[in-house]
Amino acid sequence: MPAIPKSELIAEGKLMLSTNPTLRPLQYVDSTGELKGMNVDLANEIAKRLCLKAELVRMDFPAMIPALKAGRFDGINTGMFYTEERSKLMWAVPYAMSAIDVVAAPNSKATVPSPEALEGLTVGVETDSYQERWLRTVDKDNQAKGKKAMRINAFPTASDVMAALRAGQLDVAAFPNYAGGAFVKSGMARMLLPAQGGSPTMMSFRSKVVADAVVKAYNDMIKDGTYDRILGEYEMTKLPERVVAIRGEGPK
């Protein structure tokens, strides 16, 4: 694959991507302090195909978009949900599908058969996330129907949300389904309402040249089976159209 011009990269020879390593199995820190997970594997594979070295910059999610616009790194690689609004701020590259799981602590007696049943509950969520927006939309719709308001508590990271849930500070919590499923599988949570508000998951980039190169790398990975292998290993839902492309109009 042709090299990306140096002028399009923050650091020569590197593909610098931000990540919030608090969401198993997408990105997390193992017992030795090493970054692991599906998005780490994807970053390394894409960088290799672009003849670059992946460098992952750890930070909380709310700081990522301002930092990308300020030129601190080349892209965001943290399991970000696609929205049209975000696609106007950066070059959006959806690569998989995700949804939202609502969970409770293992010993909780809470029942949530539908989003409407979240009325009056204290709900934990990661701040400035797709799942927070989904909750606030559900809450607005509920209140328009005369139902009780939710108490939505937003935290910097998914780990903080889980800690609050386990400490009894929340009735329920909303996570991306890859994180919610992992928490349930590990016995840390009980599933209440799975797979709500489905949306593509994306990487995003400050440079269209870099985004175009990543798109080509992804489509090459689809053709040679690497995409299926990596996403299959982590039980992530693949794009139904089986083609990766920039989505949205991009930054002006």
Secondary structure, 3 states (H helix, E strand, C coil): CCCCCHHHCCCCCEEEEEECCEECCCEEECCCCCEECHHHHHHHHHHHHCCCEEEEEECCHHHHHHHHHCCCCCEEEEEEECCHHHHCCCEEEEEEEEEEEEEECCCCCCCCCCHHHHCCCEEEEECCCHHHHHHHHHHHHHHHCCCCCCEEEEECCHHHHHHHHHCCCCCEEEEEHHHHHHHHHCCCCEEEEEEEEEEEEEEEECCHHHHHHHHHHHHHHHHHCHHHHHHHHCCCECCCCCCCCCECCCCC
